[in-house]
């Protein structure tokens, strides 16, 4: 296989080389009866524009008997389509955007035109604008946002269009979960380098300072400003030079761009916004984003490739790519169209771009309805009265003495966490515009109650199952959504965990840990008991490979305690004291069991427990493993065999040898 640039067939590096002269020269240099040997297949990428013109003729002249097959990743413009089909022949196969979305190859796109100029000519309109933008927020979140935005009214009262766009994007940075959480990022397409500099200057005076950069073809040099001093203030070229130079901070422009682009991709929380004009909008190596803000006249091929910056997959919490259009490129504000295949995409045949952009609000409603239905369907089998206890039994274990139930129900719990996370994002996207999305006031209130309910169910199930692993119950993006759109009062209760699991809390606080449980669990003694039992059971299951004998004993003690509770052979307070003590033993075996002085590490204790409490043998096996093991030994057959042979010198019984070798592999110390 050979790879070549098509321009090589022009005789020069440039596309407008002397093609006919090059072909003639090639013909004279070859024997008259020459022809390429074998069956040749030429795969031509980007088979439109220059690929169908004179340079293509040069390829055909040099390889007259080859089979040419063309590829393109973007639709063919009407004016190019006829030429491309004439050159390459009919389609072998087409794979359109909506098919790629259905296959999960790319994400769907959501489009919104924002008429920034309609806002703000009076103080009343400023207040009204803020209320509309934040109507889905709870009172605490709204108050915090207003306090944080002390300069908002001053900014918004300005007549400058750029300042209004900056304020609009900054509000999105506070309200949109992927932008707020730092998981996602945005690009702003500006109409000129000077305008990009003005945008940057405005953003640099806000919380985005240091997390925003310009990436353009401009490289400030002294020649740019020669003769620009007018004595009446800075000219556009001087301002552009000054702003760009200040941003670079003494760095070379290319080095700065490379660093900003890397941060944008690898650390989106530290580089939230790139302001561009033409760069980074086309090509497979252009970085992806979640939001694309467009304030530049664009159409057809350039627009198509630009909006595809945001349709790439990027983690579970990115479900769509968002296009925010400040230029009303599709005239949707004027005509209220929902099928964006006219105006800016006039150069394409309608069927080639069908379904590419969909109305954000219409699709947001569909998404919210679907997300609610999915969670309701998952929870449908929960037994009445569908209170906290019923949900815990359905998602955790109907019988906490059933050792396999917690693991068997794990897929249902994972589905609950995933679906509720999706519901929260769908609700947040629509919460400020429920009326515009077509919901009545009563429907809006009912949906908020449902979202709140299922979020609490997720909270309680995650805690009661021992699946508690995230910061204060939730990843940061979920925490933002819950605090902002659902309620504020629950945050105080959840913060009582201080980023600890329930077991850790029990070890630290004892019986008082019960007071930190969510009220839905705390008010039901059965729910409290089963929550603690499930957490202890999960700890035992997780730790058993490290020390099977010890945790087998812990499991037996748990079973006995559960039996005592169920037969009412022990009162509630005594039960709590015993289950807390058991949790401490399971979490910290070294503090609750008497071991010989030489058995002074978790690994030695595990060997001691599983070698019939033979102190000398446990110490000898531990020393043999430590002396033999090499770096990354678990992933290397030869290294594993060496460790096994070292153990074998002390343990002859093949069955026990297998047990101790597996135990060694599971020790963090080794």
SULDALIN-V607142 format. One record per residue. N is the residue number from 1. RES is the residue in one letter. OMEGA is omega in whole degrees, -180 to 180 (NA if undefined). BURIAL is I if it has 9 or more other C-alpha atoms within 8 Angstrom, else O. D_FIRST is the distance of its C-alpha to the first C-alpha in whole Angstrom. Layout:
N_RES_OMEGA_BURIAL_D_FIRST, N_RES_OMEGA_BURIAL_D_FIRST
//
This chain:
1_X_176_O_0, 2_X_176_O_4, 3_X_-179_O_7, 4_X_169_O_10, 5_X_-178_O_14, 6_X_-178_I_15, 7_X_178_I_18, 8_X_-180_I_17, 9_X_178_I_17, 10_X_180_I_21, 11_X_177_I_21, 12_X_176_I_23, 13_X_-176_O_22, 14_X_-178_O_24, 15_X_-175_I_24, 16_X_179_O_27, 17_X_-180_I_26, 18_X_-173_I_27, 19_X_-177_I_24, 20_X_178_O_26, 21_X_179_O_27, 22_X_180_I_23, 23_X_180_I_23, 24_X_179_O_26, 25_X_179_O_25, 26_X_-178_I_22, 27_X_-179_I_23, 28_X_-177_O_26, 29_X_-177_O_24, 30_X_174_O_22, 31_X_-175_O_24, 32_X_-178_O_26, 33_X_-176_O_24, 34_X_166_O_21, 35_X_-177_O_18, 36_X_-177_O_14, 37_X_174_O_14, 38_X_178_O_13, 39_X_-177_O_12, 40_X_176_O_10, 41_X_-179_O_10, 42_X_179_O_10, 43_X_-174_O_10, 44_X_179_I_13, 45_X_-179_O_15, 46_X_-170_I_18, 47_X_174_I_19, 48_X_-178_I_22, 49_X_-174_O_24, 50_X_-178_I_23, 51_X_-179_I_19, 52_X_-174_I_22, 53_X_-175_O_24, 54_X_-179_O_24, 55_X_176_I_20, 56_X_178_I_19, 57_X_178_I_21, 58_X_177_I_19, 59_X_-179_I_16, 60_X_-180_I_18, 61_X_-179_O_20, 62_X_-180_O_17, 63_X_-171_I_15, 64_X_-176_O_18, 65_X_-178_O_17, 66_X_174_I_14, 67_X_-179_O_14, 68_X_179_I_14, 69_X_-176_I_15, 70_X_176_I_16, 71_X_169_I_17, 72_X_-179_I_20, 73_X_178_O_22, 74_X_178_O_25, 75_X_177_O_27, 76_X_174_O_27, 77_X_-178_I_30, 78_X_-176_I_33, 79_X_179_O_32, 80_X_-171_I_28, 81_X_-178_I_28, 82_X_-180_O_30, 83_X_-178_I_27, 84_X_180_I_24, 85_X_177_I_25, 86_X_-177_O_26, 87_X_-173_O_23, 88_X_-177_I_20, 89_X_-175_O_23, 90_X_179_O_25, 91_X_169_O_24, 92_X_-179_O_22, 93_X_173_O_23, 94_X_180_O_25, 95_X_-170_O_25, 96_X_-172_O_28, 97_X_-177_I_30, 98_X_176_I_33, 99_X_179_O_31, 100_X_177_I_29, 101_X_-180_I_32, 102_X_-180_O_33, 103_X_-179_O_30, 104_X_179_O_31, 105_X_176_O_28, 106_X_179_I_30, 107_X_174_I_33, 108_X_-179_I_36, 109_X_176_I_37, 110_X_-174_I_41, 111_X_176_I_42, 112_X_173_I_45, 113_X_180_I_47, 114_X_180_I_50, 115_X_-173_I_52, 116_X_-177_I_53, 117_X_-179_O_56, 118_X_-176_O_58, 119_X_-79_I_59, 120_X_-179_I_62, 121_X_-180_O_65, 122_X_180_O_67, 123_X_179_I_68, 124_X_-180_O_68, 125_X_176_I_65, 126_X_-180_I_63, 127_X_180_O_65, 128_X_179_O_64, 129_X_-179_I_61, 130_X_-179_O_61, 131_X_180_O_62, 132_X_-177_I_60, 133_X_-173_O_57, 134_X_-172_I_58, 135_X_180_I_60, 136_X_-176_I_58, 137_X_172_I_59, 138_X_-173_I_62, 139_X_-179_O_65, 140_X_180_O_64, 141_X_180_I_60, 142_X_179_I_62, 143_X_179_O_64, 144_X_-179_O_62, 145_X_179_I_59, 146_X_179_O_62, 147_X_-179_O_63, 148_X_-176_O_60, 149_X_-179_O_60, 150_X_-179_O_63, 151_X_-174_O_61, 152_X_-175_O_60, 153_X_178_I_63, 154_X_180_O_63, 155_X_-174_I_59, 156_X_180_I_60, 157_X_178_I_63, 158_X_178_O_61, 159_X_-177_I_60, 160_X_-180_O_57, 161_X_-179_O_54, 162_X_180_O_52, 163_X_179_I_54, 164_X_178_I_54, 165_X_178_I_50, 166_X_180_I_50, 167_X_179_I_53, 168_X_180_O_52, 169_X_178_O_48, 170_X_177_O_50, 171_X_175_O_52, 172_X_180_I_49, 173_X_179_I_48, 174_X_-172_I_51, 175_X_-175_O_51, 176_X_-167_I_48, 177_X_-178_I_47, 178_X_177_I_43, 179_X_-180_I_44, 180_X_-174_I_48, 181_X_-177_I_46, 182_X_177_I_43, 183_X_-176_I_41, 184_X_-178_I_39, 185_X_-175_I_39, 186_X_172_I_39, 187_X_176_I_38, 188_X_-180_I_41, 189_X_-178_I_39, 190_X_-175_I_42, 191_X_-180_I_42, 192_X_179_O_43, 193_X_179_I_42, 194_X_179_I_46, 195_X_177_I_47, 196_X_178_I_44, 197_X_178_I_46, 198_X_176_I_49, 199_X_-178_I_48, 200_X_-179_I_47, 201_X_179_I_50, 202_X_179_I_52, 203_X_-176_I_50, 204_X_177_I_50, 205_X_-176_O_54, 206_X_178_O_53, 207_X_179_O_52, 208_X_178_I_49, 209_X_-178_I_49, 210_X_180_O_47, 211_X_-177_I_44, 212_X_-180_I_43, 213_X_174_I_41, 214_X_174_I_40, 215_X_179_I_37, 216_X_179_I_36, 217_X_-175_O_35, 218_X_174_O_39, 219_X_-175_O_39, 220_X_176_O_43, 221_X_-178_O_44, 222_X_-179_O_48, 223_X_-180_O_47, 224_X_-172_I_47, 225_X_179_I_51, 226_X_178_O_52, 227_X_-177_O_55, 228_X_180_I_55, 229_X_-178_I_58, 230_X_-177_O_60, 231_X_-179_O_63, 232_X_-179_O_63, 233_X_-176_O_61, 234_X_173_I_57, 235_X_179_I_55, 236_X_-178_O_52, 237_X_178_I_50, 238_X_179_I_52, 239_X_179_I_52, 240_X_179_I_48, 241_X_-177_I_48, 242_X_-178_O_50, 243_X_-178_I_49, 244_X_-179_I_45, 245_X_178_I_47, 246_X_179_O_49, 247_X_-178_O_46, 248_X_177_I_44, 249_X_178_O_46, 250_X_179_O_45, 251_X_171_O_42, 252_X_-176_O_39, 253_X_-179_O_38, 254_X_178_O_34, 255_X_178_O_35, 256_X_-180_I_38, 257_X_180_I_35, 258_X_-179_O_32, 259_X_-180_O_35, 260_X_180_I_37, 261_X_179_I_33, 262_X_179_I_33, 263_X_180_I_36, 264_X_-179_I_36, 265_X_-172_I_33, 266_X_-177_O_34, 267_X_-175_I_38, 268_X_177_I_39, 269_X_-180_I_43, 270_X_175_I_43, 271_X_-170_I_41, 272_X_-173_I_42, 273_X_170_I_41, 274_X_177_I_39, 275_X_-175_I_40, 276_X_174_I_37, 277_X_177_I_37, 278_X_-177_O_34, 279_X_175_I_32, 280_X_-179_I_30, 281_X_-180_I_31, 282_X_177_I_27, 283_X_-177_O_24, 284_X_-177_O_22, 285_X_177_O_23, 286_X_-175_I_27, 287_X_176_I_29, 288_X_179_I_31, 289_X_175_I_35, 290_X_-180_I_37, 291_X_173_I_39, 292_X_177_I_38, 293_X_-175_I_42, 294_X_173_I_41, 295_X_-177_I_44, 296_X_176_I_42, 297_X_-180_O_42, 298_X_174_O_38, 299_X_173_I_37, 300_X_-169_I_34, 301_X_-179_O_30, 302_X_179_I_31, 303_X_-179_I_34, 304_X_-179_I_31, 305_X_-179_I_29, 306_X_-176_I_32, 307_X_177_I_34, 308_X_171_O_30, 309_X_-171_I_31, 310_X_-177_I_33, 311_X_-179_I_32, 312_X_178_I_30, 313_X_-178_O_31, 314_X_177_O_33, 315_X_-176_O_36, 316_X_-176_O_38, 317_X_171_O_40, 318_X_-176_I_38, 319_X_180_O_39, 320_X_167_I_38, 321_X_-174_I_37, 322_X_176_I_40, 323_X_177_I_40, 324_X_-170_I_43, 325_X_178_I_44, 326_X_-179_I_47, 327_X_-177_I_46, 328_X_-175_I_46, 329_X_-177_I_43, 330_X_178_I_44, 331_X_-177_I_48, 332_X_179_I_48, 333_X_-179_I_51, 334_X_-170_O_53, 335_X_-178_O_52, 336_X_179_O_52, 337_X_177_O_48, 338_X_180_O_46, 339_X_-170_I_43, 340_X_-180_I_42, 341_X_179_I_40, 342_X_178_I_42, 343_X_-173_O_42, 344_X_179_I_40, 345_X_-179_I_37, 346_X_-177_I_39, 347_X_-179_I_35, 348_X_167_I_34, 349_X_-173_I_35, 350_X_-176_O_37, 351_X_-179_O_35, 352_X_180_O_32, 353_X_-180_I_34, 354_X_177_I_36, 355_X_-178_O_37, 356_X_179_I_35, 357_X_179_I_38, 358_X_-178_I_42, 359_X_-175_I_45, 360_X_-174_I_45, 361_X_179_I_49, 362_X_-179_I_49, 363_X_178_I_46, 364_X_177_I_47, 365_X_179_I_50, 366_X_-179_O_48, 367_X_180_I_47, 368_X_179_I_50, 369_X_-180_O_51, 370_X_-179_O_49, 371_X_178_I_49, 372_X_-179_I_52, 373_X_-179_O_52, 374_X_179_I_50, 375_X_179_I_52, 376_X_-179_O_55, 377_X_179_O_53, 378_X_-176_O_52, 379_X_-177_O_56, 380_X_-178_O_58, 381_X_-179_O_59, 382_X_-176_I_60, 383_X_175_O_64, 384_X_13_O_67, 385_X_-179_O_68, 386_X_174_I_65, 387_X_-177_O_66, 388_X_-177_I_64, 389_X_-180_I_65, 390_X_179_I_64, 391_X_-180_I_61, 392_X_179_I_61, 393_X_-179_I_61, 394_X_-174_I_59, 395_X_-179_I_56, 396_X_-179_I_57, 397_X_176_I_59, 398_X_180_O_62, 399_X_-175_O_64, 400_X_176_I_63, 401_X_177_O_64, 402_X_-173_O_61, 403_X_-176_O_59, 404_X_-172_O_56, 405_X_-177_I_56, 406_X_180_I_55, 407_X_-179_O_52, 408_X_-179_O_52, 409_X_-179_I_52, 410_X_178_I_50, 411_X_178_O_47, 412_X_179_O_50, 413_X_179_I_50, 414_X_176_O_47, 415_X_178_O_47, 416_X_-179_I_50, 417_X_-178_I_49, 418_X_-176_O_45, 419_X_178_I_47, 420_X_176_I_50, 421_X_178_I_48, 422_X_178_I_46, 423_X_180_I_49, 424_X_179_I_51, 425_X_180_I_48, 426_X_180_I_48, 427_X_-179_I_52, 428_X_-179_I_51, 429_X_-173_I_49, 430_X_-169_I_52, 431_X_-178_I_55, 432_X_-175_I_56, 433_X_-177_I_56, 434_X_178_I_57, 435_X_179_I_59, 436_X_179_O_57, 437_X_175_I_54, 438_X_179_O_57, 439_X_174_I_59, 440_X_179_O_63, 441_X_-179_O_65, 442_X_177_O_66, 443_X_179_O_62, 444_X_-180_I_61, 445_X_-179_O_64, 446_X_-180_O_63, 447_X_179_O_59, 448_X_177_I_60, 449_X_180_O_62, 450_X_-180_O_59, 451_X_178_I_57, 452_X_-179_I_59, 453_X_-176_O_60, 454_X_176_I_57, 455_X_177_I_56, 456_X_177_O_59, 457_X_179_I_58, 458_X_179_I_55, 459_X_-175_I_57, 460_X_180_I_59, 461_X_-179_I_57, 462_X_179_I_54, 463_X_-174_I_57, 464_X_-178_I_59, 465_X_-174_I_56, 466_X_178_I_55, 467_X_-179_O_52, 468_X_178_I_53, 469_X_-173_O_50, 470_X_177_O_50, 471_X_-179_O_52, 472_X_175_I_55, 473_X_-171_I_54, 474_X_170_I_51, 475_X_-174_I_48, 476_X_-179_O_49, 477_X_178_I_47, 478_X_179_I_50, 479_X_179_I_52, 480_X_-178_I_52, 481_X_-177_I_52, 482_X_-179_I_55, 483_X_-173_I_57, 484_X_-170_I_56, 485_X_-173_I_57, 486_X_-179_I_58, 487_X_180_I_61, 488_X_-171_I_62, 489_X_-177_O_65, 490_X_-178_O_63, 491_X_-178_O_61, 492_X_-180_O_64, 493_X_-178_I_65, 494_X_-178_I_61, 495_X_178_I_61, 496_X_-179_O_64, 497_X_177_I_61, 498_X_177_O_60, 499_X_178_I_56, 500_X_171_I_58, 501_X_179_I_57, 502_X_179_I_60, 503_X_178_I_61, 504_X_180_I_61, 505_X_178_I_63, 506_X_179_I_65, 507_X_-177_I_65, 508_X_-169_O_66, 509_X_-178_O_69, 510_X_-177_I_70, 511_X_-179_I_72, 512_X_178_O_71, 513_X_179_I_68, 514_X_-178_O_69, 515_X_-179_O_70, 516_X_-180_I_66, 517_X_174_I_65, 518_X_-173_I_65, 519_X_-180_O_68, 520_X_177_O_66, 521_X_-172_I_66, 522_X_-176_I_69, 523_X_-177_O_72, 524_X_-176_I_71, 525_X_178_O_72, 526_X_-180_O_70, 527_X_178_I_67, 528_X_-178_I_68, 529_X_-177_I_68, 530_X_176_I_65, 531_X_-180_I_63, 532_X_180_I_64, 533_X_178_I_64, 534_X_180_I_60, 535_X_178_I_59, 536_X_179_I_61, 537_X_-180_I_59, 538_X_177_I_56, 539_X_180_I_56, 540_X_180_I_57, 541_X_-177_O_54, 542_X_-174_O_52, 543_X_-177_I_54, 544_X_179_I_55, 545_X_-179_I_52, 546_X_-179_I_53, 547_X_-174_I_57, 548_X_-176_I_57, 549_X_-178_I_61, 550_X_-175_I_62, 551_X_170_I_60, 552_X_177_I_61, 553_X_177_O_65, 554_X_179_I_64, 555_X_178_I_63, 556_X_179_O_66, 557_X_178_I_68, 558_X_179_I_66, 559_X_-179_I_67, 560_X_-179_O_71, 561_X_176_I_71, 562_X_179_I_69, 563_X_179_O_72, 564_X_-180_I_75, 565_X_-176_I_74, 566_X_-180_O_74, 567_X_179_O_77, 568_X_178_O_78, 569_X_-179_O_80, 570_X_-180_I_79, 571_X_-170_O_79, 572_X_-178_O_77, 573_X_178_O_77, 574_X_177_O_78, 575_X_-180_I_74, 576_X_-180_I_73, 577_X_-178_I_74, 578_X_-179_I_73, 579_X_176_I_69, 580_X_179_I_69, 581_X_178_O_70, 582_X_178_I_67, 583_X_179_I_65, 584_X_178_I_66, 585_X_-179_I_65, 586_X_-177_I_62, 587_X_-175_I_61, 588_X_-177_O_62, 589_X_-176_I_63, 590_X_-177_O_64, 591_X_-173_O_67, 592_X_-180_O_69, 593_X_-178_O_69, 594_X_178_O_71, 595_X_174_O_68, 596_X_-176_O_69, 597_X_-178_O_69, 598_X_-180_O_66, 599_X_-165_I_64, 600_X_176_I_63, 601_X_179_O_60, 602_X_-179_O_58, 603_X_178_I_56, 604_X_179_I_59, 605_X_178_I_61, 606_X_178_I_58, 607_X_-180_I_59, 608_X_-179_I_62, 609_X_-174_I_63, 610_X_175_I_60, 611_X_176_I_62, 612_X_178_O_65, 613_X_176_O_66, 614_X_-174_O_66, 615_X_-176_I_66, 616_X_-180_O_66, 617_X_180_I_63, 618_X_-180_I_61, 619_X_-179_I_61, 620_X_179_I_60, 621_X_178_I_57, 622_X_-180_I_56, 623_X_-179_O_57, 624_X_180_I_54, 625_X_-178_I_52, 626_X_-179_O_52, 627_X_-173_O_52, 628_X_-172_I_49, 629_X_177_I_46, 630_X_-179_O_43, 631_X_178_O_41, 632_X_-175_O_39, 633_X_-178_I_41, 634_X_-176_O_40, 635_X_-176_O_37, 636_X_-175_O_37, 637_X_-178_O_38, 638_X_-179_O_39, 639_X_178_I_41, 640_X_-179_I_42, 641_X_179_O_44, 642_X_179_I_46, 643_X_180_I_47, 644_X_180_I_48, 645_X_178_O_50, 646_X_178_I_52, 647_X_-176_I_53, 648_X_179_I_54, 649_X_-178_O_56, 650_X_-176_I_59, 651_X_-177_I_58, 652_X_-177_O_58, 653_X_-177_O_58, 654_X_-179_O_55, 655_X_179_O_55, 656_X_177_I_57, 657_X_179_I_54, 658_X_-179_O_51, 659_X_-176_O_53, 660_X_178_I_54, 661_X_178_I_50, 662_X_178_I_49, 663_X_-180_I_52, 664_X_-180_I_50, 665_X_-177_O_47, 666_X_-180_O_48, 667_X_178_I_50, 668_X_-177_O_49, 669_X_-176_O_51, 670_X_NA_O_49
//
